Amino acid sequence: MHRPRGPPLERLRHHHGSGLKGRRRLSINLSVPSLENNTSTWGKEWDWSQRGEEWSAAWGGVSHQWWTTLFPRIQGYVPAGRILEIAPGYGRWTHFLRDLCDELIIVDIAENAIEYCRERFREDAHIRAHVGDGISLPMVTSDSIDLVFSFDSLVHAEADVMRRYLGELSRILASDGVAFLHHSNLEAYEPGTYDPDNVHWRAPTVSAALVEQAAAGMGLTCVSQEKVAWGNETMLLDCFSVITRAGSQFDRPNVVVENFGFATQEIPMSHRLSTQYPPSRPEIRFGDRAGETINTRQAHANALELLECGEPERARSTLHDQMRRAIDPEALNDLAVLTTQSGDSEAGIDLLRALVRLHPDHRAAAENLAALLDIQRPSGCSTVPNVAR
Ligand SMILES: C[S@@+](CC[C@H](N)C(=O)[O-])C[C@H]1O[C@@H](n2cnc3c(N)ncnc32)[C@H](O)[C@@H]1O
């Protein structure tokens, strides 16, 4: 259930069709989904205590929404080397995307969202999270992204924002890169023919046609556009656009479909499945990355990029986490002991110091280090360090 606070309740009660019916008001001045209003709504006013997972209720939960609505649409574009997620919020889709790539960059205008994602995905050294300005992606290298993903966010982005992001796509997409973008189609409808209070805060200046044309002007091609009746049966309020570079392996004439059954058939089907079959387990990792940890070289590259972005503390912690993961503490402890026993106690101490820094909870290493330091003291006792096992 939604738990918005304050004024956004009025404009956002229909962010998602969770069963609330629209209601006309006479005196409320509905805000437009400008960049400024998006920033204050999601950055300050929205109650994120459910991480946005409440928006998946109609599907029977986040897992069922991912596996029945999202994954079937992007399955042909993953796994991907490098994925960019625009506007992840509190990581509802990041959780799944992280298993489908070697590197995941997430960018949101809301600082709270990025802070939350950094904490939520702190074990995932291959995720880099950035606060963005809502229109540009300077933290993303040119020609580097294999898949851009954005869902349930850019529906609130007006034409100026969409045009700026499309311009960035033309710079950052790899030669066979592809973007899956969920955006508004409200501009296709004449103002006055709909109740502006009942369109889920969709951007009135954006349509499928506008995105297709803007993309074409930037050397990109729309290869698929699915217009979707979001939260209703008659108005194709939204569109899922797949965009690629002209000439890429995914390039083809645009395939445009009108999905009027999204809210009445597709979502209820997912919900029915959810009442019969359990969701995927959070501890199970899917995709190519399953069971795999990021390699040290990749973590090193990430850390250097973080340094370039002026974030030395996060660079240090990325490398620290990776080295901690990469080292077998038992083997390093035994190496230190054997090094000491073969006469090089200075080197043994250095190795143990590094181990204790990375694994302060490793008791044998801490005891061996203490013993060696003790022996080094002039009046040292005779405790001899032991191989751990
Ligand atoms: C409704 S939430 C959805 C979050 C997430 N996609 C999900 O489905 O759970 C919208 C998110 O989009 C972000 N956002 C809105 N406009 C944006 C823009 N122009 N650039 C980046 N993020 C934006 C907001 O800060 C917020 O986190």
The ligand as an SDF file (V2000), in Angstrom:
LIG
                    3D

 27 29  0  0  0  0  0  0  0  0999 V2000
    8.6340    5.8350   -8.8580 C   0  0  0  0  0  0  0  0  0  0  0  0
   10.3080    5.7480   -8.4770 S   0  0  0  0  0  0  0  0  0  0  0  0
   10.7430    4.1990   -9.2390 C   0  0  0  0  0  0  0  0  0  0  0  0
   12.0640    3.6570   -8.8320 C   0  0  0  0  0  0  0  0  0  0  0  0
   12.4250    2.3120   -9.4780 C   0  0  0  0  0  0  0  0  0  0  0  0
   12.5950    2.4300  -10.9020 N   0  0  0  0  0  0  0  0  0  0  0  0
   11.3860    1.2830   -9.1690 C   0  0  0  0  0  0  0  0  0  0  0  0
   10.6830    0.8870  -10.0820 O   0  0  0  0  0  0  0  0  0  0  0  0
   11.2740    0.8920   -8.0040 O   0  0  0  0  0  0  0  0  0  0  0  0
   11.0100    6.9830   -9.5300 C   0  0  0  0  0  0  0  0  0  0  0  0
   12.5220    7.1700   -9.3680 C   0  0  0  0  0  0  0  0  0  0  0  0
   12.9860    7.9000  -10.4950 O   0  0  0  0  0  0  0  0  0  0  0  0
   13.9370    8.8620  -10.0700 C   0  0  0  0  0  0  0  0  0  0  0  0
   13.9600    9.8890  -11.1190 N   0  0  0  0  0  0  0  0  0  0  0  0
   12.9410   10.6630  -11.5370 C   0  0  0  0  0  0  0  0  0  0  0  0
   13.3260   11.4340  -12.5550 N   0  0  0  0  0  0  0  0  0  0  0  0
   14.6320   11.1300  -12.8020 C   0  0  0  0  0  0  0  0  0  0  0  0
   15.6100   11.5760  -13.7360 C   0  0  0  0  0  0  0  0  0  0  0  0
   15.3230   12.5170  -14.6370 N   0  0  0  0  0  0  0  0  0  0  0  0
   16.8430   11.0320  -13.6870 N   0  0  0  0  0  0  0  0  0  0  0  0
   17.1510   10.0890  -12.7760 C   0  0  0  0  0  0  0  0  0  0  0  0
   16.2880    9.6510  -11.8540 N   0  0  0  0  0  0  0  0  0  0  0  0
   15.0380   10.1510  -11.8740 C   0  0  0  0  0  0  0  0  0  0  0  0
   13.3950    9.2930   -8.7300 C   0  0  0  0  0  0  0  0  0  0  0  0
   14.3620    9.9290   -7.9430 O   0  0  0  0  0  0  0  0  0  0  0  0
   12.9380    7.9690   -8.1460 C   0  0  0  0  0  0  0  0  0  0  0  0
   13.9730    7.3110   -7.4650 O   0  0  0  0  0  0  0  0  0  0  0  0
  1  2  1  0
  2  3  1  0
  2 10  1  0
  3  4  1  0
  4  5  1  0
  5  6  1  0
  5  7  1  0
  7  8  2  0
  7  9  1  0
 10 11  1  0
 11 12  1  0
 11 26  1  0
 12 13  1  0
 13 14  1  0
 13 24  1  0
 14 15  1  0
 14 23  1  0
 15 16  2  0
 16 17  1  0
 17 18  1  0
 17 23  2  0
 18 19  1  0
 18 20  2  0
 20 21  1  0
 21 22  2  0
 22 23  1  0
 24 25  1  0
 24 26  1  0
 26 27  1  0
M  CHG  2   2   1   9  -1
M  END
$$$$
